[in-house]
Amino acid sequence: MTRYEAKYIIPRSLIPQIRAFIAPFCVPDPYGRGTYPEYTITTLQLDDYEFSLHEAKVREALTRFKLRLRTYGEIGSAPVFAEVKAKLDQTIVKTRSAIPFEVWSKELVFGVKVPSCFKSVRQEVDFLQFKRLVWELDARPVLLVRYVRESYVGAVDRYARVTFDHKLQYQMTDSWTDFGRGGEWRKMDSSEAQGFGLAYSGVVLEVKTLSHMPVWVLDLVERFQLKKCGNCKYSTALWREGLFRGHPETNEAAAEAMAQL
């Protein structure tokens, strides 16, 4: 899927007003639960031993990508999604393949046998692309990011999504399958951890659309004077961990080469 997305850090007090503003244009995400449509996301971030994918973000390379494994809700209750999320200038291109949680293993990535669990040829091809990038980079698990997402989907547009992410946490890991069940989570949604110099602990507001921004999205940005900012949860977690054990050594040449892939 090709799309555009914008991220904003907003105070929690602004959420009710934005909910009211988008109500004529959006409906609660059917996957959400509760008074407000929420679900938990747990993401395993992969990188090489030079942290090249992180460095590409630091450099704001126009062409870069992330390798990640994502699951939802209580660990084990949803599939594992193998994802490649690429940024090509201002455009986001994401591919993902769903793998039943009980089937997922490290061997699926490094073995030569293609699993038979995919529901379409497209998903199988996307998984092989994921495998190729992991092999070429010699990528491995670096850390987990977990947060709660309140999600709304467009009611009138072919594709539009507005989400609020909060309760952000991370955990360092080298496991392909644990997904945070055996480690310690550290918070990273304080004003200090976010690193934006704000006087408040912000919520990450994301707006995602296809090739054009609907007028109501433009009105939303103008009405609330939203300021677009980069917010990579993976890099934020890595910087945060640097406060505890020192920043990882990175190879600038490797990072620059990765940005050109």
N, C-alpha and C positions, 0 to 999 in steps of 0.2 A: 504494500500500500504506500502511495506517495502522498504526503500531506505537508502542511505548514503548521508549526506550533509556536506559541509564545508563552513565556513564563514570567510571573510577577510574584514578588514577595509582598504580602498584604497583612495588615493587622487582623487578628481574629474578630475584632469588633466590626469589621467591614463585611464579613460573610453573610449575615442576615440581609443586608441591603442588596448584595449581589444576587443572592438567591431570589429575592423579590423581582429584581430587574430581569433576570433570565427566564422567569416563570412562563411568560407568553411564548417563548421560543424553544424551551427545553423541557424534557420530562425526566423523572428519576431513572437512572440506569437500572435495567431489570435485574442485573446481577447484584445490586446493592441490597442491604438489609437494614432495618431499623427506621426510626423516625426520619432520619435523613439517609439516603442510599449510600451505605458505606461497605467497604470490604478491605481486608488486609492483603497487602502485596509483600512478598518476600522475594528478593532478587539476589542471585549469586553472580557477582561480577568476576569476569575472567580477564586476565591480562598476561603479557609475557614477563620475563624476568627483568626486563629493563623498564617496565611500566610505560610502554610506548603509547598505549591507548590513552592513559591518563595524561601523558605529556602532550599528545595531540590536542587534548582539551585545553591544557594550560596555554598552549601556543595559539589557541583559537584557530586551528587549521580549518580552512574552508571546506576541505574534504576529510572526513574522519568517521570512525565507526566505533561501536561498542559491541562486545560479545557478552551475552548474559543468559542465565537460566532463571526463569521466573515461575513462581507458583502462587496460588491464591488461597486465602482462608486458613483454616487449621492445616498444618503441615501433614500431607498425605491424603487430604480430601479432594485435591484437584490435580490435574495433569501438570507435568513439567513442560514449560514452553522454552524451546531453544531459539534464541532470538539474535538476529543481527540488526542493529539499528544504526543506519548510516546517515550522516549529514552531508549533503552536497550543496554547498553555499547556504541558501536559506530553506532548502527543501529537505524534508525528512523521508527516508525510505526505510521501511521496516519489514523484515520477513520473520516468520515464526512457524515452528512446527510443534504440534502437541504430542507428548509422549506420556502414556499412563504412568502415574507415579510409581507403581509397583514394578514397572518395566525399566524405569530409568536407572542407568548405572554409568560409571566412567567407561566401561568396556564398550558401550554404544558409540562413544566418541572415538576411541582409539582402536577398536576392533575393525576388521575389514567387512564384517557381515552387516548388511543394511537391515534394520529392524522392520518387521512386517506390520507394525501398528498404525501406520499412517493411513488416513482416510482419503487421501488424494495424491496423485502424482506430484502436484505442486508442492505439497508439504514434504514429500520425500526429497525432492530436488532442493528445497530450502534447507533441509537438514544436512544434506551432503555439502551444501555451501558453507554451513556452519562448521561442519567437520573440517573442511578444507582450510578454513581460516585458523581454527584451533591448531591444526597440524603445522601449518606454515609458520605460525607465531610461536609454537611450543607454549601455547597459553595454558594457564592453570588457575584454579580458584584463588582469589585474593581476599575478598571480603563479601559479606552479606549486607544488604540494606533492607530494612523493613519499615513500613509505614501504613497508615490508615488513609484510604482515599474515599472522599465523598464525590460521587460522580453523577453527571447529568449528560444526556444525549440530546441531540437536536431533534425537534419535533417537526420542523418544516424543511430543514436542509438535508441534502443527501448524506452528508457526513459533517457533524459538528459535535464537539465534546467540551464540556467545562468541568474541571475537577479541582478539588481542594485537597492537598496532601498535608497531613499533620501526624504527630507522634512519630517523628522520624528517629530511627535507631540504626546502628550498624554493629557488625561483629566481624572481627578478623577470622579467617578460616582457611584451611587447606583441603577441606572435604568437598567431594562432588555430590554427596547425597545427604548430609546431615541437615542442611537448611536451618541451622540455628538451634537445633534441639539440645545440643550438648555444650553450648558456650555461653559467654556473658555478653549481653547487649549493652551498648553505651548510647546515651541520648545525643542527638545532634540537631535538635530544633530549637536550641536556645539562641538568643541574639548573638552571643559570643561564638558559638559553633558555626552559625551561618556565615559569619564573616562579612556582612554587608554594612556594618556600622550603624545598624538600626537601633532605636531605643526600645524596640519590642521584639518578642519572639514571633517571627512571622510564619504564616501559612503559605505554602507554595500553590499559587493559582496557575493552572495551565488551561490554555484555550487552543484547541486543535481543530483545523478545518482542512478542506481540500484545496484546490488551486486558487480559490478566491476567499476573501474574508467577507462574510455576510455583513450587511449594513448594521445589524444589531450588535455585532461584535465590535465594530468600529465605534458605535455609540457607547458601548460598555467601557471601552478604554478611555474615551473622552469624558464620559460622565464621572468616572471615579479617578481620573487623572493617573491611570496606571502607567508605571514605568517598566518597560521590558528589561529583563536582566537574565544573564545566563545562570543556570542553577543545575549543576551536575551532581546528583546525589553521591555518585561513586567518588568523584574527586573531593567533594566536601568531606566525606568519611575518611578518605586517605589523608587529607590535610589534618583532620581532627586527630587521627591516630598519631600523626607526627608530634603532637603535643605530649604524648605518652612515651613513645619509644624512638622518636627521631624520624625525620622524613626519609622515605626510601630513596636510595641512590637510583638515578635515572641516566639513561644514555641519550644525549640530545640528538646525536646523529640517527640513532634508531628511531626516535620519536618522529623526526622529520621525514624519514623514509616511510614510516607507517602512515603518515598523514597523506602521502601521495597514492596510497592503494585505492 
